[in-house]
Amino acid sequence: MDVASVRRGNKCGCICPSCKTPLIARQGQSKEWHFAHRSRNVHNEIRKECDYSFAVSVRLMIRQLSTHGLKFRTPGYVDFLEAYSEISRQYHRIEFVVTEGSFIVLSNPQIGVSFSRAVVDILGYVSDVPFIVYITYKDRTVPTELNPPQIRLCGIVEIGIDGLLKAFKQEKEGRYIEVLKAYMEEKIDGKLWVYHPRAARARKQAEAKMAEWLLQQKPSRAYRSEVRSMSGSNASSHSVPIEQKPSMLPERKVEHYECVKCGAHWSGTSQHCDICDTHLFTRLNKSAQEK
């Protein structure tokens, strides 16, 4: 429930979704409307248990909202490949679109059910194809069982609700359900594709384009000079044909990385997080570098 939809004070009949303590609905004239624990002493005792009460309550509100049918704005899904040609001494990047953003209506939504050996927040259907919504916040990440899932013909979207705090703070009269409904139907902030059934095919097509680009590369001046140098240091019969020179990436510096989404830490030359299967949440681990 949001604070605008209940009676004032002790008559609200609500409890905290995190610690189950009775609440008071404060609907004054000067301060933003809000719920408060009925007993300050009780609140002080269970403060640690309520650290995530905002995230917990928003998650429950999304679940409750979906029981009446869920209209949902999905984000676009764009990925990329990168490669380096030793022959032409050039980098190349190919972006590929898995899907555009769209507006969908989930039919027969189910709450808190099992899908691919994981309990998900919402399971609905779009033209008989399963569509899953998984809600994340601090210390609650997408289970590895969902990427990839057992059933490959499905869609899975993650909603990171930390960003909703700003939108909720802008609502001064406690109509949080309306804010949440507008977010689900109109916004894409915090929404990410975990799995899309067309992603593997789109990546293979991009890989084929990359392979074609690599084959079309022409020797650079530096490459020709290197080949002539190699040929001059050996007998003429042992010179290396240009097209047979092995291709290799330039040496890259080993860095310390961390993934802000799953918390993984690693050292190497790649920013790709193997757990999340993406580089989008990777950053340099400065504390590890300083050591």
C-alpha positions in Angstrom: 0.0 0.0 0.0 1.1 3.6 -0.5 0.6 6.2 2.2 -2.0 8.1 0.2 -4.4 5.1 -0.1 -4.8 4.4 3.7 -6.4 6.1 6.7 -4.4 8.5 8.7 -2.4 7.5 11.8 -2.9 4.3 13.7 -6.1 3.6 11.7 -4.1 2.7 8.5 -3.9 -0.9 9.6 -0.4 -1.5 8.0 2.7 -3.3 9.0 6.3 -2.9 7.8 7.0 -5.4 5.0 10.6 -5.9 6.3 10.2 -6.3 10.1 6.4 -6.7 10.4 6.2 -3.9 13.0 2.9 -1.9 13.1 3.0 1.4 11.2 1.6 4.9 11.5 0.5 6.8 8.3 1.7 10.4 8.8 -0.2 12.7 6.4 0.6 16.1 7.7 0.7 19.5 6.0 4.4 20.4 6.2 6.3 17.2 5.7 6.2 14.6 2.9 3.6 11.9 3.6 5.2 8.8 4.9 4.9 5.7 7.1 6.7 5.4 10.4 7.1 2.6 12.9 4.5 3.0 15.7 7.1 2.7 18.4 10.4 4.6 18.2 12.0 2.2 20.7 11.0 -0.8 18.6 12.3 1.0 15.5 15.7 1.5 17.1 15.9 -2.1 18.0 15.1 -3.4 14.5 16.8 -0.7 12.5 19.3 -3.1 10.8 16.4 -5.4 9.8 14.8 -2.5 7.9 17.9 -1.4 5.9 16.2 -2.7 2.7 12.6 -1.9 3.6 12.3 0.5 0.7 13.5 -2.1 -1.8 11.4 -4.8 -0.2 8.3 -2.7 -0.2 8.7 -1.6 -3.9 9.3 -5.2 -4.9 6.1 -6.2 -3.2 4.2 -3.3 -4.8 5.4 -4.4 -8.3 4.2 -7.9 -7.5 0.9 -6.7 -6.3 0.5 -4.3 -9.2 1.0 -7.2 -11.7 -1.7 -9.4 -10.2 -4.3 -7.1 -12.1 -2.4 -7.5 -15.4 0.9 -5.9 -16.2 1.6 -3.4 -19.0 5.4 -3.1 -19.4 7.9 -1.0 -21.4 10.9 -3.1 -22.4 14.3 -1.6 -23.1 16.3 -2.0 -26.3 19.0 -4.7 -26.4 22.2 -3.6 -28.2 25.5 -5.4 -28.0 28.8 -5.3 -29.8 32.0 -7.2 -30.9 35.5 -5.8 -31.2 38.5 -7.2 -33.2 42.0 -6.2 -34.2 43.7 -6.9 -37.5 47.4 -7.4 -37.3 47.6 -7.1 -41.1 45.9 -3.7 -41.4 46.8 -2.5 -37.9 43.2 -1.5 -37.3 40.5 -2.1 -34.6 37.0 -2.7 -35.7 33.7 -2.6 -33.7 30.4 -4.0 -34.8 27.3 -3.1 -32.9 24.3 -5.4 -33.4 20.7 -4.9 -32.3 19.0 -7.9 -30.7 15.7 -6.1 -30.2 14.2 -2.6 -30.2 12.4 -1.3 -27.1 8.7 -2.1 -27.1 5.5 -2.0 -25.1 4.0 -5.3 -24.1 1.0 -6.6 -22.1 1.6 -9.6 -20.0 -1.2 -12.1 -19.8 -1.8 -14.6 -17.0 0.8 -13.1 -14.7 2.0 -15.3 -11.8 3.8 -14.1 -8.7 6.7 -15.8 -7.0 6.7 -19.0 -9.1 9.6 -21.2 -10.1 11.1 -20.9 -13.6 14.3 -22.6 -14.7 15.1 -23.7 -11.1 14.8 -20.1 -9.8 11.9 -18.3 -8.0 11.1 -15.3 -10.1 9.0 -12.2 -9.2 6.7 -12.2 -12.2 6.0 -14.9 -14.9 3.6 -13.8 -17.6 3.1 -14.6 -21.3 3.4 -12.6 -24.6 1.7 -14.5 -27.4 2.2 -17.8 -25.4 5.9 -17.1 -24.9 7.1 -16.9 -21.3 8.2 -13.5 -20.1 10.0 -13.1 -16.8 10.6 -10.1 -14.6 13.2 -10.3 -11.9 13.6 -7.4 -9.4 17.1 -6.6 -8.2 18.7 -4.3 -5.6 21.6 -4.4 -3.2 22.5 -8.0 -2.3 19.7 -9.4 -4.6 21.1 -10.2 -8.0 19.8 -12.3 -10.9 20.3 -16.0 -10.3 22.8 -17.8 -12.6 20.0 -20.3 -13.5 18.3 -17.6 -15.6 21.2 -16.9 -17.9 20.7 -19.0 -19.9 17.5 -20.5 -18.8 16.4 -24.1 -19.4 13.6 -23.0 -21.7 15.3 -21.0 -24.4 12.1 -19.6 -26.0 11.5 -16.9 -23.4 12.4 -13.4 -22.4 13.9 -12.3 -19.1 14.2 -8.7 -18.0 15.8 -7.4 -14.8 14.4 -4.3 -13.0 17.0 -2.6 -10.8 14.8 -0.6 -8.5 17.5 1.5 -6.7 16.8 4.3 -9.3 13.1 4.5 -8.2 14.1 6.2 -5.0 14.5 9.5 -6.8 11.1 9.2 -8.5 9.4 8.3 -5.2 11.0 11.3 -3.4 9.5 13.6 -6.0 6.0 12.4 -5.1 5.0 14.6 -2.1 1.5 13.2 -1.5 2.3 9.5 -1.3 0.8 8.3 -4.5 3.6 5.8 -5.0 1.5 3.2 -6.8 0.8 5.7 -9.6 4.5 6.6 -9.8 5.3 2.9 -10.0 2.7 2.2 -12.6 4.0 5.0 -14.8 7.5 3.7 -14.4 6.5 0.2 -15.5 4.6 1.4 -18.5 6.7 4.4 -19.7 10.3 4.2 -18.4 13.3 2.0 -19.3 15.7 3.3 -16.6 17.0 0.4 -14.6 15.6 -2.2 -16.9 18.1 -4.7 -18.6 17.7 -7.8 -20.7 19.0 -10.8 -18.9 18.1 -13.2 -21.8 16.5 -12.8 -25.2 15.9 -15.7 -27.5 17.3 -13.9 -30.6 20.6 -12.8 -28.9 22.6 -15.9 -29.9 21.6 -15.6 -33.6 22.3 -11.9 -33.7 25.8 -12.5 -32.2 26.6 -15.2 -34.8 25.6 -12.9 -37.6 27.8 -10.2 -36.1 30.7 -12.7 -35.9 30.2 -13.6 -39.6 30.5 -9.9 -40.5 33.6 -9.5 -38.3 35.2 -12.5 -40.0 34.4 -11.0 -43.4 36.0 -7.7 -42.3 39.1 -9.5 -41.2 39.5 -11.3 -44.5 39.1 -8.0 -46.4 42.0 -6.2 -44.6 44.9 -5.1 -46.7 48.5 -5.1 -45.5 49.5 -1.8 -43.9 52.8 -0.1 -44.6 54.1 -1.2 -41.1 53.1 -4.8 -41.8 54.9 -4.8 -45.2 58.0 -3.4 -43.6 57.9 -6.1 -40.9 57.5 -8.8 -43.6 60.4 -7.4 -45.6 62.5 -7.3 -42.4 61.7 -11.0 -41.7 62.5 -12.0 -45.3 65.8 -10.1 -45.3 67.0 -11.9 -42.2 66.5 -15.4 -43.8 67.2 -17.0 -47.1 65.0 -15.9 -49.9 63.4 -19.3 -50.1 62.2 -19.0 -46.5 60.4 -15.6 -46.8 56.9 -15.5 -45.3 53.9 -14.8 -47.6 51.8 -12.0 -46.3 48.6 -14.0 -46.2 50.2 -16.7 -44.1 51.5 -14.5 -41.3 49.7 -15.4 -38.1 47.3 -12.7 -36.8 47.5 -11.7 -33.2 46.2 -9.0 -30.9 48.7 -6.4 -29.6 49.8 -7.1 -26.0 47.5 -5.5 -23.5 48.2 -4.4 -20.0 46.9 -6.6 -17.1 44.4 -4.7 -15.0 42.4 -5.4 -11.9 38.7 -5.3 -12.5 35.5 -5.6 -10.5 31.8 -6.0 -11.5 29.5 -3.6 -9.7 26.5 -5.9 -10.5 27.6 -9.3 -9.1 30.7 -8.2 -7.1 33.1 -10.4 -8.9 36.9 -9.5 -8.9 39.5 -10.6 -11.4 42.8 -9.7 -13.0 43.5 -9.9 -16.7 43.4 -8.0 -20.0 39.6 -8.4 -20.5 36.8 -6.3 -19.0 34.3 -9.0 -19.7 32.6 -10.4 -16.5 32.1 -14.2 -17.0 29.3 -14.3 -14.4 27.1 -11.5 -15.8 28.3 -12.3 -19.4 28.8 -8.6 -20.2 31.3 -5.7 -19.7 28.6 -3.1 -19.0 29.0 -3.2 -15.2 32.8 -3.5 -15.1 35.1 -0.9 -13.6 38.8 -0.8 -12.6 39.4 -2.0 -9.1 41.6 0.9 -7.9 42.1 -0.4 -4.4 43.6 -3.7 -5.8 45.8 -1.7 -8.2 47.2 0.4 -5.4 48.2 -2.8 -3.5 
